[in-house]
Each structure stands twice: as C-alpha cells, then as structure tokens.
Amino acid sequence: MAHFPPSFLDEVLSRTDIVELISRHVQLKKSGSNFMGLCPFHHEKSPSFSVSADKQLYYCFGCGKGGGSFQFLMEHDGYSFPESVEYLAEKAGMEVPESAAPDADEQARRKQALVLLEKVANQFSRVLASNEGSEGLEYFHRRKLPDELIRRYRLGFAPPGYGFLSRSIGNDEHSLAQLEAVGMMFKGDRGYADRFRARVMFPIRDRRGQVVGFGGRILDQGEPKYLNSPETSFFHKSDLLYGFSEHRDEIRKRKLLLVVEGYMDVLGLAAHGLPVGLAPLGTAISERQLREILRLDDAPVFCFDGDRAGRQAAWRALERMLPVLDAEHGPRFLYLPDGEDPDSLVQTEGADAFVRRIENEAKPVLKTWLDGLKFLAGSGPEGRARMAKKADAMLAVMKDDYLKQAWRQEAENDTGLTLKSQAAVDKKPRPKISSISPSIPNQEKFIAALLQKATRIGKLLSEKNKFLLDDDGLNLIYTRVLELAAAGNGIVQSLLLEFPQEERIPLWVSQSDISDEEYEKLLLLMQERFFHRLMKKAGSLEETERCRIQWDEIRQKLEKVGH
C-alpha cells in the first residue's frame, strides 16, 4: 500500500460524498437516515445494500461486503489503492503528495502506457471513419451494426501495410519502443512493424473502462482470423471480458447476463437493444472470468452454437465453473440452432423472441451436466459405470458441500450406482466443533460501540483506564483504535485500509446504534474479564490482592447496572 499521509487521506474522504460516488452504479433510495439499493456485489431481488451519508460507509447485509469510498472503487471498479486515492483527490481538486507512493515510477509508466493506448484507439477510430477505412466500415455495416454503436464502442480499422502507427503516433526510437511495450508493434530483423494490419479493431477495456488492449479481425482470408494484443502487465486475456465495463450496470439493472463466444456476438446483441453480453477474448473461459461473471449475476446464461465446437466450449466452461459454484448460483446453458450464433439469431428473430428463447430453452447447469455425462459415457451398463466414474472425478473439485451432495444424489439416481466419493466422505471422522467463547460477541459489540461513537474512546487513553481484550484478533483491532485516536487520525477509514480482509469492521459501524447505557455495561464487562485474567496470572500475593480489589469494584458496578 502506498504511504499516503493519514491527514491527506482524511481530507480526501472528508471532501468525498460516498452517496454520490455509489449512486453512479446503484439506484439508491432514502430509508431512514441511510440509503438503500440492490447490492452491486451480488445478485439480489430485494435491497440489502445500505449506504450511510453520515458515516460515509456502505454495507451489504446480504453478502457482507462493506467499506468506504476507497474500498468501493477498489472492489467495484477495479482500482488499486493508490489509483482510488488519486481519483478521489482529483475529483476533490487536491494534489497528491509527490512522495506518497513508493512505486511512483511504475505508476507513471502505467499511466503513460494507458494514454498511449488511448491515442492508438483514437487513430483506429479515425481511420474507420475515413476513406482509408471504408472496407472496415462496410464490414461492420454488413454485420448490421449502426454508426452510433460503432462510435459508442469505439470500433476501428488498422489499415494494411506497415508504418501506420509510426506515422500517426511517432517514429522516433522512444515512441516505437513504447508502442512495442504496449503490444502494438513488434521488432523484427528490419526494425519495428505494426502488429495489426488490415483488420477491424475492437478496443478492450478493463473494469475501469480504460483501453488496455485490442482484438483485431482480419477481413480477407488469412490466419489468425482473430488476433489479440500480447500479454502485458495490464492486459491479461484470462482476466478480461469483452463488454464488461460497457455492460456492467445494464446487466445489474436488467438482471440478465449472456455469456457469448465472440466480440461480434456482444455487439450484435447490443445493436438489438440487449447490451448484456460478455465474451472471453478468443480463448477458453477461465476460472477468474467465471468468478467475475457469477459475481456480477448469479444466474448467467451461457449461449453457445449448437454444433460440435459449441458443445465442446460449453462443456469446458461447465468444467471450469465447478470449483466456483455454490448453492446461490443458478447458471443456465442455451444451445442455438445449427449454423446460428447469438448475432445471427437476434438479427433473424429479433430481441424479444431471443429473450423468450432463453426463458424457454436454457437448461439449468445441473441438467446440462447430467446430459453431458450421458452423452460422453454412452449407453448400457458400461456407460453407466463410465458416467459414475466421470461424475465422481468432477464432483471432487466442487467446494460447496451441500451443492456437491445434491449433484451427487442426482448422478446416483441417473446411474443407479453409488459414487465412491460419498462412501469416502461417510468413512471420514467428523471434525470436532470447537466451542466459541460467549465473551466474543460482547467484545465485538464493545468495539462496535467505540467505532460508532468515537467520543467514547477518549477516556480509555489514560493509563489508569487501559486494559486489553482476551481475543488476540479483536485485541489487535482494539489497540489500533486507541493508537489512531491518540494520533488524531480517522479511525474507521484507517482500520478499513489496514485490515482489508476484516469484513466485520463495516458491519460493526453499520449495525444498530449501541446506546450509552449498553456501552457502559460492555465497558465494565471488558474490564472485569481483564482484571480476572490479571488476577490468575499474578506472580505475587500482593499483586493478586491488588487485582482482586479492582475486580471486586467492577463486579459491584455491574451488579448495580443490573448485569
């Protein structure tokens, strides 16, 4: 994490309106003192996503995601921490301290690379709109893409021959080396040469909407038909999805996500009023892409051609999906008629009919799995044995035990055989469930009370009032709260940055306010446990007696407040 001065971070956040920031992506409605909306981090039908203008925090009571403005940009838009700080600082009209980021050189190189790719995208778009790009424009028109959509998705054309980028961007050694570094040129025996030539161009954006690479389709005969940018530090084919930044909000709004095979399928659907398609970048879909898809919509529809290649692609996607599936997910698979793809089919039958086809013909993932197993295994007793064996192997990678059990039962019903993995599970000794100390909820409520009302912390800073909690993890947070308060830093936002994996922090702040009366009881309980521990560990009779006196005083106070 970059070392930004705490006072600078506090100032950035004080000038940021988290409600305005989040409402760009989530439709929020006033609900009491907070705002509520559908969670942008998981699929839900009723709002459980709360945003507090007073506390400048968000929290989803459904999936547990929560944090402040920095965390939202990092979780939702894919910003790094330094990028989120720079973005909000720029919006607030503040300059980032030059010494803040130790990786300033790397950040500067990345910014230069992205600016260069933006220039390249503009050049490709300019060529497509000129006489030089008439061949590319004719191709897009032939594929029924309207001019407005071509402009919106910034489609372009890389002219044939060599030297286009050196003429339009720069032919000095530095410019050529930069173009090579971002994957737009390569260096051969005769010097630098354009990677993309005589191809229609599809800019590929990251989650933030920044151009990080390109896909190019050849117009004439030749190989490869599609060519992507090479791997760079910011362009990883297995992480990116074409159409993600353009369609993310519409997918959440419509609660419909179509996973298709190619760029033109994504664009063809969008041209007919269905901007809900995503596509991998010309390779088999990866587990990371599937995680992103299921996070965006827990019931995506995978649309594949009905031919052999399409069914193979669907099966590969299903196999990759098994480790990330859980009982909350409901993906479906739609096989299209032979010779059709989503682009051609939506042109033939229209958007409404295509959506009805999805509703009527898309099969649940479990049905797709069982049908695929039967097809691969064949018929007869040997086929049932092969099916059971394959099912066993595939179920082994599933993480959700309840879903695995449900799928296993369905496979056993279809084969009439008991899967071995079930027998192995039954023979394993059940792990012992460790008891949870009943004091932990009280310790969590105590920290929550401090975070909800920072004025309570002041009294705990004096030496005579200091004590520790007996849960190591919670005590680490508690002692950090005291340190931050003593330094005068923003407590909640600092904790969110220092403990990014601790999802309870935004929950503690967002839960129902803890009254002063309840806080006083919690404080006495914490002190009572602390001095009881000290009394047990005391090394002398004098020390034991001193702790006992303090312990008795606290117990008497607890009795007075009715505990």
MIDONU-132447 format. One record per residue (C-alpha): x, y, z. Coordinates in steps of 0.5 Angstrom, whole numbers, m for minus. Example, Ala and Ser with C-alpha at 12.3 -4.5 7.8 and 13.67 -1.06 7.14 Angstrom:
<rs>
[r [25 m9 16]]
[r [27 m2 14]]
</rs>
This chain:
<rs>
[r [0 0 0]]
[r [3 7 m2]]
[r [5 11 4]]
[r [0 17 4]]
[r [0 22 10]]
[r [m6 20 14]]
[r [m8 27 15]]
[r [m8 27 7]]
[r [m13 21 7]]
[r [m18 24 12]]
[r [m18 31 8]]
[r [m20 27 1]]
[r [m25 23 5]]
[r [m28 29 8]]
[r [m29 32 1]]
[r [m32 26 m2]]
[r [m39 24 m2]]
[r [m40 17 m2]]
[r [m47 17 m3]]
[r [m46 21 m10]]
[r [m40 16 m11]]
[r [m44 10 m11]]
[r [m50 12 m14]]
[r [m47 13 m21]]
[r [m48 5 m21]]
[r [m53 4 m16]]
[r [m60 6 m15]]
[r [m61 9 m8]]
[r [m67 11 m4]]
[r [m67 14 2]]
[r [m69 10 8]]
[r [m69 13 15]]
[r [m62 16 16]]
[r [m59 12 11]]
[r [m60 10 3]]
[r [m62 3 1]]
[r [m61 0 m6]]
[r [m59 m7 m9]]
[r [m52 m9 m8]]
[r [m47 m9 m14]]
[r [m43 m14 m11]]
[r [m48 m20 m11]]
[r [m55 m21 m15]]
[r [m61 m20 m10]]
[r [m68 m19 m11]]
[r [m69 m14 m5]]
[r [m65 m8 m3]]
[r [m60 m10 3]]
[r [m54 m5 1]]
[r [m54 0 6]]
[r [m50 7 5]]
[r [m49 12 10]]
[r [m48 19 9]]
[r [m46 21 16]]
[r [m41 15 17]]
[r [m39 15 10]]
[r [m39 8 9]]
[r [m43 2 5]]
[r [m45 m5 8]]
[r [m49 m10 5]]
[r [m53 m14 10]]
[r [m54 m20 5]]
[r [m46 m21 2]]
[r [m42 m18 8]]
[r [m39 m13 3]]
[r [m37 m6 6]]
[r [m32 0 7]]
[r [m31 7 5]]
[r [m30 11 m2]]
[r [m23 8 m3]]
[r [m26 1 m2]]
[r [m32 2 m6]]
[r [m27 4 m12]]
[r [m22 m2 m11]]
[r [m28 m7 m10]]
[r [m33 m5 m15]]
[r [m29 m1 m21]]
[r [m22 m5 m20]]
[r [m18 1 m18]]
[r [m11 0 m14]]
[r [m11 3 m7]]
[r [m6 9 m10]]
[r [m11 10 m16]]
[r [m17 10 m12]]
[r [m14 16 m8]]
[r [m11 19 m14]]
[r [m18 19 m17]]
[r [m22 22 m11]]
[r [m16 27 m10]]
[r [m17 29 m17]]
[r [m25 30 m16]]
[r [m24 34 m10]]
[r [m19 39 m13]]
[r [m13 36 m9]]
[r [m6 35 m11]]
[r [m3 28 m9]]
[r [4 29 m5]]
[r [9 27 m9]]
[r [13 23 m4]]
[r [7 19 m2]]
[r [7 13 m7]]
[r [14 9 m7]]
[r [12 6 m13]]
[r [11 13 m17]]
[r [16 11 m23]]
[r [12 5 m24]]
[r [5 8 m23]]
[r [8 14 m28]]
[r [10 8 m33]]
[r [3 5 m33]]
[r [m1 12 m34]]
[r [4 13 m40]]
[r [2 7 m43]]
[r [m5 8 m42]]
[r [m5 15 m45]]
[r [m1 12 m51]]
[r [m7 6 m52]]
[r [m12 11 m52]]
[r [m8 15 m57]]
[r [m8 9 m61]]
[r [m15 7 m60]]
[r [m17 14 m63]]
[r [m13 13 m69]]
[r [m16 7 m71]]
[r [m23 10 m70]]
[r [m21 16 m74]]
[r [m18 11 m80]]
[r [m25 7 m80]]
[r [m29 14 m81]]
[r [m24 16 m87]]
[r [m24 13 m94]]
[r [m18 9 m92]]
[r [m22 5 m87]]
[r [m28 4 m92]]
[r [m27 m3 m92]]
[r [m27 m4 m85]]
[r [m34 0 m84]]
[r [m37 m4 m90]]
[r [m36 m10 m86]]
[r [m39 m7 m80]]
[r [m45 m5 m84]]
[r [m46 m11 m87]]
[r [m46 m14 m80]]
[r [m52 m9 m78]]
[r [m48 m5 m73]]
[r [m51 2 m73]]
[r [m46 8 m74]]
[r [m48 10 m67]]
[r [m46 4 m64]]
[r [m39 4 m68]]
[r [m38 10 m64]]
[r [m40 8 m58]]
[r [m36 2 m57]]
[r [m30 6 m61]]
[r [m29 1 m66]]
[r [m24 2 m71]]
[r [m19 0 m77]]
[r [m12 m2 m78]]
[r [m10 0 m85]]
[r [m6 m6 m89]]
[r [2 m5 m90]]
[r [7 m3 m85]]
[r [8 4 m82]]
[r [1 7 m80]]
[r [3 7 m72]]
[r [10 10 m73]]
[r [7 16 m78]]
[r [1 17 m73]]
[r [4 17 m66]]
[r [11 18 m68]]
[r [17 15 m71]]
[r [23 17 m66]]
[r [26 11 m62]]
[r [23 13 m56]]
[r [16 12 m59]]
[r [17 6 m62]]
[r [20 3 m56]]
[r [13 5 m52]]
[r [9 2 m58]]
[r [13 m4 m57]]
[r [12 m4 m50]]
[r [4 m4 m50]]
[r [4 m9 m55]]
[r [2 m5 m61]]
[r [9 m6 m65]]
[r [14 m12 m65]]
[r [21 m11 m67]]
[r [24 m16 m73]]
[r [30 m16 m77]]
[r [28 m10 m81]]
[r [26 m6 m75]]
[r [19 m4 m72]]
[r [13 m7 m75]]
[r [5 m6 m74]]
[r [2 m12 m70]]
[r [m5 m10 m73]]
[r [m6 m10 m81]]
[r [m12 m10 m85]]
[r [m16 m11 m79]]
[r [m22 m9 m76]]
[r [m21 m7 m69]]
[r [m24 m8 m62]]
[r [m22 m4 m56]]
[r [m21 m8 m50]]
[r [m23 m4 m43]]
[r [m21 m6 m36]]
[r [m26 m5 m31]]
[r [m25 2 m30]]
[r [m26 3 m38]]
[r [m19 4 m40]]
[r [m17 1 m46]]
[r [m11 m4 m44]]
[r [m11 m8 m51]]
[r [m14 m9 m57]]
[r [m17 m15 m61]]
[r [m17 m15 m69]]
[r [m21 m19 m74]]
[r [m18 m20 m81]]
[r [m22 m18 m87]]
[r [m19 m22 m92]]
[r [m17 m30 m92]]
[r [m11 m31 m87]]
[r [m9 m33 m80]]
[r [m10 m32 m75]]
[r [m18 m30 m76]]
[r [m18 m26 m69]]
[r [m11 m23 m66]]
[r [m11 m20 m59]]
[r [m6 m16 m56]]
[r [0 m20 m53]]
[r [0 m20 m45]]
[r [3 m14 m42]]
[r [3 m12 m34]]
[r [m4 m9 m35]]
[r [m7 m14 m41]]
[r [m8 m21 m39]]
[r [m13 m25 m43]]
[r [m15 m29 m38]]
[r [m18 m24 m33]]
[r [m21 m19 m38]]
[r [m28 m20 m41]]
[r [m30 m16 m47]]
[r [m36 m11 m46]]
[r [m35 m12 m38]]
[r [m34 m4 m37]]
[r [m40 m2 m42]]
[r [m45 m7 m40]]
[r [m44 m8 m32]]
[r [m49 m3 m30]]
[r [m54 m5 m35]]
[r [m53 m13 m33]]
[r [m55 m11 m26]]
[r [m61 m7 m28]]
[r [m64 m12 m32]]
[r [m61 m18 m28]]
[r [m59 m21 m35]]
[r [m52 m23 m37]]
[r [m51 m27 m43]]
[r [m44 m30 m44]]
[r [m43 m31 m51]]
[r [m37 m33 m55]]
[r [m34 m27 m59]]
[r [m34 m20 m60]]
[r [m39 m19 m65]]
[r [m44 m23 m61]]
[r [m43 m18 m56]]
[r [m44 m12 m61]]
[r [m50 m16 m65]]
[r [m54 m16 m58]]
[r [m52 m9 m56]]
[r [m55 m7 m63]]
[r [m61 m10 m62]]
[r [m63 m7 m55]]
[r [m59 m12 m51]]
[r [m53 m9 m48]]
[r [m52 m15 m43]]
[r [m47 m20 m47]]
[r [m40 m21 m45]]
[r [m35 m25 m48]]
[r [m28 m28 m47]]
[r [m22 m26 m51]]
[r [m22 m31 m56]]
[r [m19 m37 m51]]
[r [m23 m42 m47]]
[r [m26 m38 m41]]
[r [m22 m38 m35]]
[r [m24 m39 m27]]
[r [m22 m32 m26]]
[r [m27 m30 m31]]
[r [m32 m34 m29]]
[r [m32 m31 m22]]
[r [m33 m25 m25]]
[r [m39 m27 m28]]
[r [m42 m30 m22]]
[r [m41 m24 m18]]
[r [m44 m20 m23]]
[r [m50 m24 m24]]
[r [m51 m31 m20]]
[r [m56 m33 m26]]
[r [m52 m32 m32]]
[r [m54 m35 m39]]
[r [m48 m39 m43]]
[r [m50 m38 m50]]
[r [m46 m43 m55]]
[r [m47 m45 m62]]
[r [m51 m52 m63]]
[r [m45 m55 m67]]
[r [m40 m60 m64]]
[r [m35 m54 m63]]
[r [m40 m50 m59]]
[r [m42 m56 m54]]
[r [m35 m57 m53]]
[r [m34 m50 m51]]
[r [m40 m50 m46]]
[r [m37 m57 m43]]
[r [m30 m53 m42]]
[r [m34 m47 m39]]
[r [m38 m52 m34]]
[r [m32 m56 m32]]
[r [m28 m49 m30]]
[r [m34 m47 m27]]
[r [m35 m53 m22]]
[r [m30 m50 m17]]
[r [m33 m43 m16]]
[r [m40 m46 m16]]
[r [m44 m45 m10]]
[r [m52 m46 m8]]
[r [m53 m39 m9]]
[r [m51 m39 m16]]
[r [m56 m41 m22]]
[r [m53 m41 m29]]
[r [m56 m44 m35]]
[r [m54 m46 m42]]
[r [m57 m45 m48]]
[r [m55 m48 m55]]
[r [m57 m45 m61]]
[r [m60 m48 m68]]
[r [m54 m51 m72]]
[r [m51 m45 m76]]
[r [m53 m40 m72]]
[r [m50 m35 m67]]
[r [m53 m30 m62]]
[r [m51 m25 m67]]
[r [m54 m28 m73]]
[r [m60 m31 m69]]
[r [m62 m24 m66]]
[r [m62 m21 m73]]
[r [m67 m26 m75]]
[r [m72 m27 m70]]
[r [m71 m20 m66]]
[r [m69 m19 m59]]
[r [m76 m20 m56]]
[r [m76 m27 m59]]
[r [m69 m28 m57]]
[r [m70 m27 m50]]
[r [m76 m32 m50]]
[r [m72 m37 m53]]
[r [m67 m36 m47]]
[r [m73 m37 m42]]
[r [m76 m43 m45]]
[r [m70 m47 m48]]
[r [m64 m45 m43]]
[r [m62 m51 m39]]
[r [m60 m51 m31]]
[r [m53 m52 m30]]
[r [m54 m59 m27]]
[r [m59 m61 m33]]
[r [m53 m59 m37]]
[r [m48 m63 m33]]
[r [m52 m70 m33]]
[r [m54 m69 m40]]
[r [m47 m68 m42]]
[r [m44 m74 m38]]
[r [m49 m79 m41]]
[r [m47 m76 m48]]
[r [m40 m78 m46]]
[r [m41 m84 m43]]
[r [m45 m88 m48]]
[r [m51 m93 m46]]
[r [m51 m100 m43]]
[r [m48 m102 m36]]
[r [m41 m100 m38]]
[r [m44 m93 m40]]
[r [m47 m92 m33]]
[r [m40 m94 m30]]
[r [m36 m89 m34]]
[r [m42 m84 m32]]
[r [m41 m85 m25]]
[r [m33 m85 m25]]
[r [m33 m78 m29]]
[r [m38 m75 m24]]
[r [m34 m77 m18]]
[r [m28 m74 m21]]
[r [m32 m68 m23]]
[r [m35 m67 m16]]
[r [m28 m68 m13]]
[r [m27 m60 m15]]
[r [m33 m57 m12]]
[r [m32 m53 m6]]
[r [m40 m52 m4]]
[r [m41 m59 0]]
[r [m49 m58 0]]
[r [m49 m57 m7]]
[r [m44 m63 m8]]
[r [m48 m67 m4]]
[r [m55 m65 m8]]
[r [m51 m66 m15]]
[r [m48 m73 m13]]
[r [m55 m75 m11]]
[r [m58 m73 m18]]
[r [m52 m77 m21]]
[r [m53 m83 m17]]
[r [m61 m83 m19]]
[r [m59 m83 m26]]
[r [m53 m88 m26]]
[r [m56 m93 m21]]
[r [m49 m93 m18]]
[r [m47 m91 m11]]
[r [m41 m86 m12]]
[r [m34 m87 m9]]
[r [m33 m80 m6]]
[r [m40 m81 m2]]
[r [m37 m87 1]]
[r [m30 m84 3]]
[r [m34 m78 6]]
[r [m38 m82 10]]
[r [m32 m86 13]]
[r [m28 m80 15]]
[r [m29 m78 22]]
[r [m32 m72 23]]
[r [m28 m66 26]]
[r [m29 m63 33]]
[r [m33 m57 33]]
[r [m29 m52 37]]
[r [m33 m48 42]]
[r [m33 m41 42]]
[r [m33 m37 48]]
[r [m39 m33 50]]
[r [m35 m27 51]]
[r [m33 m26 44]]
[r [m40 m23 42]]
[r [m39 m18 48]]
[r [m32 m16 45]]
[r [m35 m15 38]]
[r [m40 m10 41]]
[r [m35 m7 45]]
[r [m31 m5 39]]
[r [m37 m3 35]]
[r [m39 2 41]]
[r [m33 5 40]]
[r [m33 6 33]]
[r [m40 8 33]]
[r [m38 14 38]]
[r [m31 16 38]]
[r [m32 21 44]]
[r [m32 14 48]]
[r [m25 13 46]]
[r [m22 19 50]]
[r [m23 16 57]]
[r [m19 10 55]]
[r [m13 13 53]]
[r [m11 15 60]]
[r [m6 10 63]]
[r [m11 8 69]]
[r [m16 6 65]]
[r [m12 2 60]]
[r [m14 m6 59]]
[r [m13 m11 54]]
[r [m18 m16 51]]
[r [m17 m23 51]]
[r [m19 m25 44]]
[r [m12 m24 40]]
[r [m15 m22 33]]
[r [m20 m17 37]]
[r [m15 m14 41]]
[r [m10 m12 35]]
[r [m16 m8 33]]
[r [m18 m5 39]]
[r [m11 m3 41]]
[r [m10 0 34]]
[r [m17 4 35]]
[r [m13 7 41]]
[r [m7 9 37]]
[r [m11 12 32]]
[r [m15 16 37]]
[r [m9 18 40]]
[r [m6 21 34]]
[r [m12 24 32]]
[r [m13 20 25]]
[r [m19 18 22]]
[r [m21 11 26]]
[r [m26 8 22]]
[r [m23 9 15]]
[r [m16 8 17]]
[r [m18 1 20]]
[r [m21 m1 13]]
[r [m14 1 10]]
[r [m10 m3 15]]
[r [m15 m9 16]]
[r [m18 m10 9]]
[r [m20 m17 10]]
[r [m24 m16 16]]
[r [m31 m15 14]]
[r [m33 m14 21]]
[r [m31 m7 21]]
[r [m36 m4 17]]
[r [m41 m9 20]]
[r [m40 m6 27]]
[r [m41 1 24]]
[r [m47 0 20]]
[r [m51 m4 25]]
[r [m56 m1 30]]
[r [m53 4 35]]
[r [m51 2 41]]
[r [m54 6 47]]
[r [m49 10 52]]
[r [m52 5 58]]
[r [m51 m1 54]]
[r [m44 1 52]]
[r [m42 3 60]]
[r [m44 m5 61]]
[r [m40 m7 56]]
[r [m34 m3 58]]
[r [m35 m6 65]]
[r [m35 m13 63]]
[r [m29 m12 59]]
[r [m25 m9 65]]
[r [m28 m15 69]]
[r [m25 m20 65]]
[r [m18 m16 64]]
[r [m17 m16 72]]
[r [m20 m23 73]]
[r [m14 m25 68]]
[r [m9 m21 71]]
[r [m11 m24 78]]
[r [m10 m31 75]]
[r [m3 m29 72]]
[r [m1 m25 78]]
[r [6 m27 81]]
[r [6 m25 88]]
[r [0 m25 93]]
[r [1 m17 94]]
[r [m1 m17 86]]
[r [m6 m22 87]]
[r [m10 m18 92]]
[r [m9 m11 88]]
[r [m12 m14 82]]
[r [m18 m18 87]]
[r [m20 m11 90]]
[r [m20 m8 83]]
[r [m24 m14 80]]
[r [m29 m13 86]]
[r [m30 m6 85]]
[r [m32 m7 78]]
[r [m37 m13 80]]
[r [m40 m9 84]]
[r [m41 m4 79]]
[r [m44 m9 74]]
[r [m49 m11 80]]
[r [m51 m4 80]]
[r [m53 m3 73]]
[r [m57 m10 73]]
[r [m52 m15 70]]
</rs>
